[in-house]
Amino acid sequence: MCLCSLVVLKLEAFLADPVAMWHVRAEIAPAVLLVVDFGGWYRLESKSWNGNSSDVIQHTQVSLLKDVIVPYTHLLPRLQLTENKKRQTLLYFKGAKHRHRGGLVREKLWDLLVNEPDVVMEEGFPNATGREQSIKGMRTSKFCLHPAGDTPTSCRLFDAIQSLCIPVIVSDNIELPFEGIVDYSEFSVFVAVDDALKPNWLVRHLRTFHKEHSDRFRQKMAQFQPLFEYDNGHPGGIGPIPPDGAVNHVWKKVYQKLPMIKEAIIRERRKPPGVSVPRRCHCT
């Protein structure tokens, strides 16, 4: 018996915004959702909310119990550990200064860091015009800033990993792909928003990392680079899926969810009429 009514695979164009299926949220709620984060699902859209609770995504509709966090597709090419060179810049960021919702922290960080020595804050995106600039910036910097934007995460994190630039994650509500397989604390720096917004705190903290510590981070990062790669290296993507790549690990995570989903469904069905038991997830 199928445990879930649907599996939704978000394509690259869809990964940018978790609220893209907002208007069919009830229909897809029982699915095993493959999402880049829960930020857009949990957060209330003021334009669509009219005070009716039915306009709110409930936390049981998206849940780590049944849903799978997947990586964004990285935009920058992989840097091999053997190609890594001396990095002169302490901290690098390239992106939009102004964001909405949880991304307001980005604007505050920008104002705190833009005039700091050894810190580069650039407005723009790693598209056709900014790609080479992003490659250079990430490959010549020790740390790459990853603040929350419209949602808690973005492809910038995975660009940093492919560039062996140690991610500095300032996003209190972030969910990350393949946790349980990957321990991000082995190659990333997690900073609470409150600490990051203290004047001079972040730069001072990053300067405490010695070269040996940073080298260990990069060695560990290089081990996990293939895990965030969707491309199988074949023309048109037609060919075998690499066993250590993103696609294979996404389906491993889906498989791991099935016993928990089955348990939640059985638990929901055995309730006597009129009895209220807290719902663990929207699995049926």
C-alpha contacts under 8 A as a table, 3 or more apart, distances in Angstrom:
res1	aa1	res2	aa2	distance
2	C	5	S	6.99
3	L	258	L	7.13
3	L	261	I	7.05
3	L	262	K	6.34
4	C	7	V	7.45
4	C	30	P	6.21
4	C	31	A	5.51
4	C	32	V	6.72
4	C	283	C	6.88
4	C	284	T	7.13
5	S	30	P	6.33
5	S	31	A	5.67
5	S	284	T	7.83
6	L	28	I	7.17
6	L	30	P	7.28
6	L	31	A	4.62
6	L	32	V	6.64
7	V	31	A	5.38
7	V	32	V	5.12
7	V	33	L	6.22
7	V	34	L	7.78
8	V	31	A	6.91
8	V	32	V	6.75
8	V	33	L	5.43
8	V	34	L	6.23
9	L	33	L	7.20
9	L	34	L	5.69
10	K	13	A	7.90
10	K	14	F	5.53
10	K	15	L	5.86
10	K	34	L	6.37
10	K	35	V	6.84
11	L	14	F	5.20
11	L	15	L	6.18
12	E	15	L	5.19
12	E	16	A	7.39
12	E	72	Y	7.55
12	E	73	T	6.69
13	A	16	A	6.42
14	F	17	D	6.31
14	F	18	P	7.59
14	F	20	A	6.92
15	L	18	P	6.66
15	L	35	V	7.08
15	L	36	V	6.29
15	L	72	Y	6.68
16	A	154	S	7.62
17	D	20	A	5.74
17	D	40	G	6.81
17	D	151	T	7.72
18	P	21	M	7.30
18	P	35	V	6.68
18	P	36	V	7.21
18	P	37	D	7.08
18	P	38	F	7.06
18	P	39	G	7.28
18	P	40	G	4.94
18	P	41	W	6.15
19	V	22	W	4.92
19	V	40	G	5.23
19	V	41	W	5.83
21	M	24	V	5.53
21	M	25	R	6.05
22	W	25	R	5.20
22	W	41	W	7.87
23	H	26	A	7.96
24	V	27	E	5.36
24	V	28	I	6.41
25	R	28	I	5.36
25	R	29	A	5.75
25	R	57	I	7.70
26	A	29	A	5.22
27	E	30	P	7.32
28	I	31	A	5.34
28	I	33	L	7.97
29	A	33	L	7.96
29	A	61	Q	5.18
29	A	62	V	7.02
29	A	282	H	6.19
29	A	283	C	7.34
30	P	61	Q	7.31
30	P	282	H	5.51
30	P	283	C	4.51
30	P	284	T	5.21
31	A	67	D	7.93
31	A	283	C	7.13
32	V	66	K	5.84
32	V	67	D	4.99
32	V	68	V	7.16
32	V	254	V	7.44
33	L	62	V	7.65
33	L	66	K	7.70
33	L	67	D	4.90
33	L	68	V	6.22
34	L	67	D	6.18
34	L	68	V	4.92
34	L	69	I	5.89
34	L	70	V	6.15
35	V	38	F	7.09
35	V	67	D	7.58
35	V	68	V	6.36
35	V	69	I	5.14
35	V	70	V	5.80
36	V	69	I	5.24
36	V	70	V	5.03
36	V	71	P	5.93
36	V	72	Y	6.35
36	V	153	T	7.54
36	V	176	L	7.92
36	V	177	P	7.65
37	D	40	G	7.49
37	D	69	I	5.99
37	D	70	V	7.79
37	D	151	T	7.43
37	D	152	P	6.95
37	D	153	T	6.82
37	D	174	I	7.13
37	D	175	E	5.81
37	D	176	L	7.34
38	F	41	W	5.27
38	F	42	Y	6.13
38	F	62	V	7.12
38	F	175	E	7.30
39	G	42	Y	5.49
39	G	43	R	6.09
39	G	151	T	5.03
39	G	152	P	5.84
39	G	173	N	7.64
39	G	174	I	7.82
40	G	43	R	5.41
40	G	44	L	7.99
40	G	150	D	7.85
40	G	151	T	5.98
41	W	44	L	7.83
41	W	57	I	6.08
41	W	62	V	7.28
42	Y	56	V	7.83
42	Y	57	I	5.83
42	Y	58	Q	7.06
42	Y	59	H	6.66
43	R	57	I	7.73
44	L	49	W	7.13
44	L	56	V	6.20
44	L	57	I	7.54
45	E	48	S	5.56
45	E	49	W	6.07
46	S	49	W	5.19
46	S	50	N	7.91
48	S	55	D	7.24
49	W	52	N	6.76
49	W	55	D	5.65
49	W	56	V	7.46
50	N	55	D	7.53
51	G	55	D	7.81
52	N	55	D	5.77
52	N	56	V	7.76
53	S	56	V	5.41
54	S	57	I	7.68
57	I	61	Q	6.71
58	Q	61	Q	5.43
58	Q	62	V	7.40
59	H	62	V	5.60
59	H	63	S	6.48
59	H	281	C	7.85
60	T	63	S	5.82
60	T	279	R	7.01
60	T	280	R	6.28
60	T	281	C	4.25
60	T	282	H	5.20
61	Q	281	C	6.20
61	Q	282	H	4.87
61	Q	283	C	7.95
62	V	66	K	7.60
62	V	67	D	6.51
62	V	281	C	7.37
62	V	282	H	7.46
63	S	66	K	5.69
63	S	67	D	5.60
63	S	281	C	6.36
64	L	67	D	5.25
64	L	68	V	6.70
65	L	257	K	6.70
65	L	260	M	6.62
65	L	261	I	7.10
65	L	280	R	7.91
65	L	281	C	7.03
66	K	257	K	5.61
66	K	258	L	7.52
66	K	260	M	7.20
66	K	261	I	5.91
66	K	281	C	7.24
66	K	283	C	7.45
67	D	254	V	7.63
67	D	257	K	7.56
68	V	177	P	7.51
68	V	250	V	7.35
68	V	253	K	6.59
68	V	254	V	6.57
69	I	175	E	7.11
69	I	176	L	6.30
69	I	177	P	4.72
69	I	178	F	7.14
70	V	176	L	7.60
70	V	177	P	4.93
70	V	178	F	7.38
70	V	250	V	6.63
71	P	155	C	7.82
71	P	158	F	7.46
71	P	176	L	7.69
71	P	177	P	5.71
71	P	228	F	6.28
71	P	246	A	7.60
72	Y	154	S	6.72
72	Y	155	C	5.04
72	Y	158	F	6.91
73	T	155	C	6.34
73	T	158	F	7.44
73	T	228	F	7.70
73	T	229	E	7.41
73	T	230	Y	7.07
74	H	77	P	7.85
74	H	155	C	5.58
74	H	156	R	7.41
74	H	158	F	5.36
74	H	159	D	5.14
74	H	162	Q	7.71
74	H	228	F	7.93
74	H	229	E	7.75
75	L	126	P	7.13
75	L	155	C	7.32
75	L	159	D	6.23
76	L	126	P	7.78
76	L	131	R	7.28
76	L	134	S	7.91
76	L	135	I	6.55
76	L	159	D	5.50
76	L	162	Q	7.06
76	L	163	S	7.52
77	P	135	I	7.98
77	P	159	D	7.84
77	P	162	Q	6.57
77	P	163	S	7.40
78	R	162	Q	4.52
78	R	163	S	5.96
78	R	225	Q	7.73
79	L	83	E	6.42
79	L	84	N	7.02
79	L	139	R	7.96
79	L	162	Q	5.92
79	L	163	S	5.19
79	L	164	L	6.70
80	Q	83	E	5.24
80	Q	84	N	6.72
80	Q	222	A	7.14
81	L	84	N	5.27
81	L	164	L	7.59
81	L	218	R	7.57
81	L	219	Q	7.14
81	L	222	A	6.29
84	N	139	R	7.61
84	N	164	L	7.78
85	K	139	R	7.93
85	K	140	T	7.55
86	K	140	T	7.04
87	R	90	L	7.84
87	R	139	R	7.21
87	R	140	T	4.43
87	R	141	S	5.08
87	R	142	K	5.72
88	Q	118	D	7.73
88	Q	140	T	6.01
88	Q	141	S	6.05
88	Q	142	K	7.28
89	T	92	Y	7.11
89	T	118	D	5.09
89	T	119	V	6.34
89	T	120	V	7.42
89	T	140	T	6.23
89	T	141	S	4.44
89	T	142	K	6.21
90	L	118	D	5.16
90	L	119	V	5.77
90	L	141	S	5.67
90	L	142	K	5.20
90	L	143	F	6.00
90	L	206	L	7.83
90	L	207	R	7.93
91	L	118	D	6.72
91	L	119	V	4.80
91	L	120	V	6.31
91	L	141	S	5.94
91	L	142	K	6.23
91	L	143	F	4.72
91	L	144	C	5.52
91	L	145	L	6.66
92	Y	119	V	5.98
92	Y	120	V	4.86
92	Y	121	M	6.11
92	Y	137	G	6.55
92	Y	138	M	6.64
92	Y	141	S	6.10
92	Y	143	F	6.34
92	Y	144	C	4.82
92	Y	145	L	6.04
93	F	120	V	6.26
93	F	121	M	4.94
93	F	122	E	6.13
93	F	144	C	5.97
93	F	145	L	5.38
93	F	146	H	7.59
94	K	121	M	6.03
94	K	122	E	4.60
94	K	123	E	5.69
94	K	124	G	5.95
94	K	125	F	6.48
94	K	126	P	7.86
94	K	134	S	6.97
95	G	122	E	6.48
95	G	123	E	5.09
95	G	124	G	4.70
95	G	125	F	5.24
96	A	99	R	6.99
96	A	123	E	5.40
96	A	124	G	5.80
96	A	125	F	7.36
97	K	106	R	6.33
97	K	107	E	5.35
97	K	110	W	6.77
97	K	123	E	6.52
98	H	103	G	7.60
98	H	104	L	7.03
98	H	106	R	7.12
98	H	107	E	5.76
99	R	102	G	7.97
99	R	103	G	4.96
99	R	104	L	5.84
99	R	106	R	7.25
99	R	107	E	7.52
99	R	149	G	5.74
99	R	150	D	5.86
100	H	103	G	5.25
100	H	104	L	5.88
100	H	149	G	6.98
100	H	150	D	5.31
101	R	104	L	6.14
101	R	149	G	7.74
101	R	150	D	5.93
101	R	151	T	7.88
102	G	105	V	6.66
102	G	148	A	6.21
102	G	149	G	6.27
102	G	150	D	6.16
102	G	151	T	6.71
102	G	152	P	7.17
103	G	106	R	5.44
103	G	107	E	7.59
103	G	147	P	7.32
103	G	148	A	4.90
103	G	149	G	3.76
103	G	150	D	5.22
103	G	151	T	7.06
103	G	152	P	7.75
104	L	107	E	5.58
104	L	108	K	6.93
104	L	149	G	7.39
105	V	108	K	5.19
105	V	109	L	6.16
105	V	147	P	7.26
105	V	148	A	7.05
105	V	193	V	7.54
106	R	109	L	5.08
106	R	110	W	6.04
106	R	147	P	5.85
106	R	148	A	6.67
106	R	149	G	6.90
107	E	110	W	5.03
107	E	111	D	6.41
108	K	111	D	5.31
108	K	112	L	6.38
108	K	197	L	7.13
109	L	112	L	5.04
109	L	113	L	6.05
109	L	196	A	7.39
109	L	197	L	6.36
110	W	113	L	5.28
110	W	114	V	5.57
110	W	121	M	7.07
111	D	114	V	5.74
111	D	115	N	7.97
112	L	115	N	7.47
112	L	116	E	7.83
112	L	197	L	7.54
112	L	199	P	6.54
112	L	200	N	7.66
113	L	116	E	5.23
113	L	119	V	6.88
113	L	121	M	7.49
114	V	119	V	6.96
114	V	120	V	6.89
114	V	121	M	5.68
115	N	119	V	7.53
116	E	119	V	5.60
124	G	130	G	6.83
125	F	130	G	5.80
125	F	131	R	7.43
125	F	134	S	7.90
126	P	129	T	7.28
126	P	130	G	4.61
126	P	131	R	4.14
126	P	132	E	7.63
126	P	133	Q	7.56
126	P	134	S	5.72
127	N	130	G	5.17
127	N	131	R	5.14
128	A	131	R	5.60
129	T	132	E	7.45
130	G	133	Q	5.18
130	G	134	S	6.09
131	R	134	S	5.04
131	R	135	I	6.17
132	E	135	I	5.02
132	E	136	K	6.17
133	Q	136	K	5.23
133	Q	137	G	6.00
134	S	137	G	4.97
134	S	138	M	6.00
135	I	138	M	5.45
135	I	139	R	6.01
135	I	163	S	7.44
136	K	139	R	5.29
136	K	140	T	6.06
137	G	140	T	5.50
137	G	141	S	6.21
138	M	141	S	5.33
138	M	142	K	7.97
138	M	143	F	7.95
138	M	144	C	6.70
138	M	160	A	6.49
138	M	163	S	6.02
138	M	164	L	7.88
138	M	165	C	5.89
139	R	163	S	5.59
139	R	164	L	7.03
139	R	165	C	6.51
141	S	144	C	6.96
141	S	165	C	6.40
142	K	165	C	5.68
142	K	166	I	6.28
142	K	214	S	7.88
143	F	165	C	5.27
143	F	166	I	4.58
143	F	167	P	5.87
143	F	168	V	6.47
144	C	160	A	6.38
144	C	165	C	5.72
144	C	166	I	5.87
144	C	167	P	4.97
144	C	168	V	5.85
145	L	167	P	6.06
145	L	168	V	4.82
145	L	169	I	6.49
145	L	170	V	7.66
146	H	153	T	7.75
146	H	156	R	6.85
146	H	157	L	6.22
146	H	167	P	6.40
146	H	168	V	5.56
146	H	169	I	4.78
146	H	170	V	6.04
146	H	171	S	7.66
147	P	152	P	7.68
147	P	153	T	7.74
147	P	168	V	7.91
147	P	169	I	6.00
147	P	170	V	4.63
147	P	171	S	5.65
148	A	151	T	6.16
148	A	152	P	4.52
148	A	153	T	5.92
148	A	154	S	7.98
148	A	170	V	6.53
148	A	171	S	5.01
149	G	152	P	6.04
149	G	153	T	6.88
149	G	154	S	7.51
151	T	154	S	7.42
152	P	171	S	5.85
152	P	172	D	7.87
152	P	173	N	6.24
152	P	174	I	5.00
152	P	175	E	7.68
153	T	156	R	7.97
153	T	157	L	7.30
153	T	171	S	7.65
153	T	174	I	6.35
153	T	175	E	7.85
154	S	157	L	6.19
154	S	158	F	7.89
155	C	158	F	5.34
155	C	159	D	6.25
156	R	159	D	4.98
156	R	160	A	6.17
157	L	160	A	5.19
157	L	161	I	6.46
157	L	167	P	6.51
158	F	161	I	4.96
158	F	162	Q	6.21
158	F	228	F	7.22
159	D	162	Q	5.16
159	D	163	S	6.11
160	A	163	S	4.92
160	A	164	L	6.02
160	A	165	C	4.96
160	A	166	I	6.76
160	A	167	P	6.25
161	I	164	L	5.02
161	I	165	C	6.08
161	I	166	I	7.03
161	I	167	P	7.20
161	I	221	M	6.39
161	I	222	A	7.82
161	I	225	Q	6.55
162	Q	165	C	7.77
162	Q	222	A	7.86
162	Q	225	Q	5.97
164	L	218	R	5.79
164	L	221	M	6.56
164	L	222	A	6.96
165	C	218	R	7.56
166	I	187	F	6.44
166	I	188	S	5.68
166	I	189	V	7.33
166	I	214	S	7.70
166	I	217	F	7.11
166	I	218	R	7.06
167	P	187	F	7.54
167	P	188	S	4.96
167	P	189	V	6.14
168	V	188	S	6.10
168	V	189	V	4.71
168	V	190	F	5.97
168	V	191	V	7.06
169	I	188	S	7.24
169	I	189	V	6.08
169	I	190	F	4.90
169	I	191	V	6.06
170	V	190	F	6.40
170	V	191	V	5.19
170	V	192	A	6.03
170	V	193	V	5.68
170	V	196	A	7.14
171	S	174	I	5.58
171	S	191	V	7.69
171	S	192	A	7.13
171	S	193	V	6.59
172	D	192	A	6.15
172	D	193	V	6.52
176	L	179	E	6.35
178	F	181	I	5.43
178	F	182	V	5.88
178	F	249	H	7.36
178	F	250	V	7.74
178	F	253	K	7.30
179	E	182	V	4.99
179	E	183	D	6.37
179	E	184	Y	7.79
180	G	183	D	6.89
182	V	224	F	7.70
183	D	186	E	5.85
184	Y	187	F	5.72
184	Y	188	S	5.65
185	S	188	S	5.11
185	S	189	V	6.55
185	S	190	F	7.35
186	E	217	F	6.15
186	E	220	K	6.76
187	F	216	R	7.70
187	F	217	F	4.21
187	F	218	R	6.57
187	F	220	K	6.15
187	F	221	M	5.73
188	S	217	F	7.29
191	V	195	D	6.73
191	V	196	A	6.36
192	A	195	D	5.35
192	A	196	A	6.24
193	V	196	A	5.06
193	V	197	L	6.23
194	D	197	L	5.44
194	D	198	K	6.84
195	D	198	K	5.43
195	D	201	W	6.79
195	D	202	L	7.38
196	A	199	P	7.91
196	A	201	W	6.36
196	A	202	L	5.38
197	L	201	W	7.57
197	L	202	L	7.91
198	K	201	W	5.46
198	K	202	L	7.61
199	P	202	L	7.82
200	N	203	V	5.74
200	N	204	R	6.24
201	W	204	R	5.33
201	W	205	H	6.13
202	L	205	H	5.07
202	L	206	L	6.26
203	V	206	L	5.23
203	V	207	R	6.29
204	R	207	R	5.24
204	R	208	T	6.81
205	H	208	T	5.50
205	H	209	F	7.65
206	L	209	F	5.76
207	R	210	H	7.60
209	F	213	H	6.12
209	F	214	S	6.56
210	H	213	H	5.30
210	H	214	S	6.37
211	K	214	S	5.06
211	K	215	D	5.98
212	E	215	D	5.08
212	E	216	R	6.32
213	H	216	R	5.27
213	H	217	F	6.44
214	S	217	F	5.01
214	S	218	R	6.32
215	D	218	R	5.11
215	D	219	Q	6.19
216	R	219	Q	5.11
216	R	220	K	6.26
217	F	220	K	5.25
217	F	221	M	6.08
218	R	221	M	4.83
218	R	222	A	6.04
219	Q	222	A	5.22
219	Q	223	Q	6.62
220	K	223	Q	5.23
220	K	224	F	6.80
221	M	224	F	5.31
221	M	225	Q	6.27
222	A	225	Q	5.24
223	Q	226	P	7.37
224	F	227	L	5.34
224	F	228	F	7.35
225	Q	228	F	5.83
225	Q	229	E	7.12
226	P	229	E	5.22
226	P	244	D	6.26
226	P	245	G	5.46
226	P	246	A	7.46
227	L	244	D	5.72
227	L	245	G	4.59
227	L	246	A	5.06
227	L	249	H	7.48
228	F	245	G	6.36
228	F	246	A	5.03
229	E	232	N	7.87
229	E	245	G	5.44
229	E	246	A	5.31
230	Y	245	G	6.26
230	Y	246	A	5.20
230	Y	247	V	5.99
231	D	234	H	7.77
231	D	237	G	6.67
232	N	237	G	6.06
232	N	239	G	7.16
232	N	240	P	7.01
232	N	241	I	5.73
232	N	242	P	6.09
232	N	245	G	7.83
233	G	237	G	6.80
234	H	237	G	5.04
234	H	238	I	5.82
234	H	239	G	5.90
235	P	238	I	6.25
241	I	245	G	7.30
241	I	247	V	7.18
241	I	248	N	6.92
242	P	245	G	5.20
242	P	248	N	7.16
243	P	248	N	5.89
243	P	249	H	7.94
244	D	248	N	6.91
244	D	249	H	7.29
245	G	248	N	5.83
245	G	249	H	6.56
246	A	249	H	5.20
246	A	250	V	6.08
247	V	250	V	5.15
247	V	251	W	6.56
248	N	251	W	5.41
248	N	252	K	6.30
249	H	252	K	4.83
249	H	253	K	6.20
250	V	253	K	5.23
250	V	254	V	6.36
251	W	254	V	4.87
251	W	255	Y	6.12
252	K	255	Y	5.10
252	K	256	Q	6.27
253	K	256	Q	5.00
253	K	257	K	6.40
254	V	257	K	5.22
254	V	258	L	6.79
255	Y	258	L	5.56
256	Q	259	P	6.91
256	Q	260	M	7.98
257	K	260	M	5.52
257	K	261	I	6.21
258	L	261	I	5.05
258	L	262	K	6.11
259	P	262	K	5.10
259	P	263	E	6.19
260	M	263	E	5.06
260	M	264	A	6.21
261	I	264	A	5.09
261	I	265	I	6.21
261	I	283	C	6.54
262	K	265	I	5.15
262	K	266	I	6.23
263	E	266	I	5.23
263	E	267	R	6.05
264	A	267	R	5.06
264	A	268	E	6.14
264	A	280	R	6.56
264	A	281	C	7.02
264	A	283	C	7.04
265	I	268	E	5.14
265	I	269	R	6.26
265	I	283	C	6.26
265	I	284	T	6.60
266	I	269	R	5.16
266	I	270	R	6.30
267	R	270	R	5.56
267	R	271	K	7.08
268	E	271	K	5.96
268	E	277	V	7.95
268	E	279	R	7.32
271	K	275	V	6.29
271	K	276	S	7.68
271	K	277	V	7.39
272	P	275	V	5.65
279	R	282	H	7.37
